[in-house]
Amino acid sequence: MLTMERKQSDFSHDISYYAKDSRLTGEPDGKHYKWKEMIEMFRQLGRPLTDEEAEKFRIK
């Protein structure tokens, strides 16, 4: 009879270990983008946009 052993995972470092000040993202850079249009382009291309492509959707 085969016995399957379940490995214990070490979850001692949860998100609170990495997010010391309760932020999940970095500081904003002040740039604003047309997100809906960017997402649509992402879906059409099937890949992330390059910096140059993303810059076309920046609100100035």
Biotite code that builds the C-alpha atoms (Angstrom):
import biotite.structure as struc

atoms = struc.array([
    struc.Atom([0.000, 0.000, 0.000], chain_id="A", res_id=1, res_name="MET", atom_name="CA", element="C"),
    struc.Atom([1.338, 3.426, -0.951], chain_id="A", res_id=2, res_name="LEU", atom_name="CA", element="C"),
    struc.Atom([1.340, 6.070, 1.706], chain_id="A", res_id=3, res_name="THR", atom_name="CA", element="C"),
    struc.Atom([1.306, 9.665, 0.573], chain_id="A", res_id=4, res_name="MET", atom_name="CA", element="C"),
    struc.Atom([2.915, 12.088, 2.960], chain_id="A", res_id=5, res_name="GLU", atom_name="CA", element="C"),
    struc.Atom([1.793, 15.659, 2.950], chain_id="A", res_id=6, res_name="ARG", atom_name="CA", element="C"),
    struc.Atom([4.618, 18.162, 3.128], chain_id="A", res_id=7, res_name="LYS", atom_name="CA", element="C"),
    struc.Atom([4.215, 20.984, 5.562], chain_id="A", res_id=8, res_name="GLN", atom_name="CA", element="C"),
    struc.Atom([4.766, 24.387, 4.018], chain_id="A", res_id=9, res_name="SER", atom_name="CA", element="C"),
    struc.Atom([6.358, 27.167, 5.984], chain_id="A", res_id=10, res_name="ASP", atom_name="CA", element="C"),
    struc.Atom([3.938, 30.090, 5.916], chain_id="A", res_id=11, res_name="PHE", atom_name="CA", element="C"),
    struc.Atom([5.656, 32.046, 8.675], chain_id="A", res_id=12, res_name="SER", atom_name="CA", element="C"),
    struc.Atom([6.384, 34.885, 6.208], chain_id="A", res_id=13, res_name="HIS", atom_name="CA", element="C"),
    struc.Atom([2.971, 36.061, 5.117], chain_id="A", res_id=14, res_name="ASP", atom_name="CA", element="C"),
    struc.Atom([2.216, 39.377, 3.413], chain_id="A", res_id=15, res_name="ILE", atom_name="CA", element="C"),
    struc.Atom([2.545, 41.302, 6.679], chain_id="A", res_id=16, res_name="SER", atom_name="CA", element="C"),
    struc.Atom([6.233, 40.328, 6.796], chain_id="A", res_id=17, res_name="TYR", atom_name="CA", element="C"),
    struc.Atom([6.888, 42.118, 3.496], chain_id="A", res_id=18, res_name="TYR", atom_name="CA", element="C"),
    struc.Atom([4.387, 44.997, 3.793], chain_id="A", res_id=19, res_name="ALA", atom_name="CA", element="C"),
    struc.Atom([5.719, 46.623, 6.957], chain_id="A", res_id=20, res_name="LYS", atom_name="CA", element="C"),
    struc.Atom([3.764, 49.861, 6.524], chain_id="A", res_id=21, res_name="ASP", atom_name="CA", element="C"),
    struc.Atom([0.547, 48.213, 5.229], chain_id="A", res_id=22, res_name="SER", atom_name="CA", element="C"),
    struc.Atom([1.180, 49.297, 1.626], chain_id="A", res_id=23, res_name="ARG", atom_name="CA", element="C"),
    struc.Atom([1.008, 46.681, -1.094], chain_id="A", res_id=24, res_name="LEU", atom_name="CA", element="C"),
    struc.Atom([2.471, 48.870, -3.834], chain_id="A", res_id=25, res_name="THR", atom_name="CA", element="C"),
    struc.Atom([5.230, 51.418, -4.145], chain_id="A", res_id=26, res_name="GLY", atom_name="CA", element="C"),
    struc.Atom([4.883, 55.159, -4.028], chain_id="A", res_id=27, res_name="GLU", atom_name="CA", element="C"),
    struc.Atom([2.960, 56.630, -6.976], chain_id="A", res_id=28, res_name="PRO", atom_name="CA", element="C"),
    struc.Atom([5.091, 58.328, -9.598], chain_id="A", res_id=29, res_name="ASP", atom_name="CA", element="C"),
    struc.Atom([2.500, 60.989, -10.428], chain_id="A", res_id=30, res_name="GLY", atom_name="CA", element="C"),
    struc.Atom([1.835, 59.657, -13.923], chain_id="A", res_id=31, res_name="LYS", atom_name="CA", element="C"),
    struc.Atom([-1.736, 59.030, -15.043], chain_id="A", res_id=32, res_name="HIS", atom_name="CA", element="C"),
    struc.Atom([-2.808, 56.712, -17.849], chain_id="A", res_id=33, res_name="TYR", atom_name="CA", element="C"),
    struc.Atom([-5.920, 55.828, -19.835], chain_id="A", res_id=34, res_name="LYS", atom_name="CA", element="C"),
    struc.Atom([-6.214, 52.410, -18.209], chain_id="A", res_id=35, res_name="TRP", atom_name="CA", element="C"),
    struc.Atom([-9.211, 51.075, -20.146], chain_id="A", res_id=36, res_name="LYS", atom_name="CA", element="C"),
    struc.Atom([-7.488, 51.742, -23.458], chain_id="A", res_id=37, res_name="GLU", atom_name="CA", element="C"),
    struc.Atom([-4.229, 50.235, -22.186], chain_id="A", res_id=38, res_name="MET", atom_name="CA", element="C"),
    struc.Atom([-5.989, 47.068, -21.059], chain_id="A", res_id=39, res_name="ILE", atom_name="CA", element="C"),
    struc.Atom([-7.720, 46.744, -24.420], chain_id="A", res_id=40, res_name="GLU", atom_name="CA", element="C"),
    struc.Atom([-4.379, 47.078, -26.234], chain_id="A", res_id=41, res_name="MET", atom_name="CA", element="C"),
    struc.Atom([-2.887, 44.467, -23.878], chain_id="A", res_id=42, res_name="PHE", atom_name="CA", element="C"),
    struc.Atom([-5.679, 42.054, -24.766], chain_id="A", res_id=43, res_name="ARG", atom_name="CA", element="C"),
    struc.Atom([-5.243, 42.662, -28.499], chain_id="A", res_id=44, res_name="GLN", atom_name="CA", element="C"),
    struc.Atom([-1.466, 42.166, -28.371], chain_id="A", res_id=45, res_name="LEU", atom_name="CA", element="C"),
    struc.Atom([-1.542, 39.259, -25.925], chain_id="A", res_id=46, res_name="GLY", atom_name="CA", element="C"),
    struc.Atom([1.491, 40.610, -24.073], chain_id="A", res_id=47, res_name="ARG", atom_name="CA", element="C"),
    struc.Atom([2.412, 43.453, -21.714], chain_id="A", res_id=48, res_name="PRO", atom_name="CA", element="C"),
    struc.Atom([2.928, 46.847, -23.304], chain_id="A", res_id=49, res_name="LEU", atom_name="CA", element="C"),
    struc.Atom([6.429, 48.206, -23.697], chain_id="A", res_id=50, res_name="THR", atom_name="CA", element="C"),
    struc.Atom([7.309, 51.502, -22.027], chain_id="A", res_id=51, res_name="ASP", atom_name="CA", element="C"),
    struc.Atom([7.016, 53.274, -25.376], chain_id="A", res_id=52, res_name="GLU", atom_name="CA", element="C"),
    struc.Atom([3.563, 51.779, -26.060], chain_id="A", res_id=53, res_name="GLU", atom_name="CA", element="C"),
    struc.Atom([2.367, 52.654, -22.549], chain_id="A", res_id=54, res_name="ALA", atom_name="CA", element="C"),
    struc.Atom([3.591, 56.223, -22.955], chain_id="A", res_id=55, res_name="GLU", atom_name="CA", element="C"),
    struc.Atom([1.083, 56.708, -25.792], chain_id="A", res_id=56, res_name="LYS", atom_name="CA", element="C"),
    struc.Atom([-1.720, 56.275, -23.233], chain_id="A", res_id=57, res_name="PHE", atom_name="CA", element="C"),
    struc.Atom([-0.296, 58.721, -20.682], chain_id="A", res_id=58, res_name="ARG", atom_name="CA", element="C"),
    struc.Atom([-2.488, 61.654, -19.716], chain_id="A", res_id=59, res_name="ILE", atom_name="CA", element="C"),
    struc.Atom([-0.361, 64.795, -19.771], chain_id="A", res_id=60, res_name="LYS", atom_name="CA", element="C"),
])
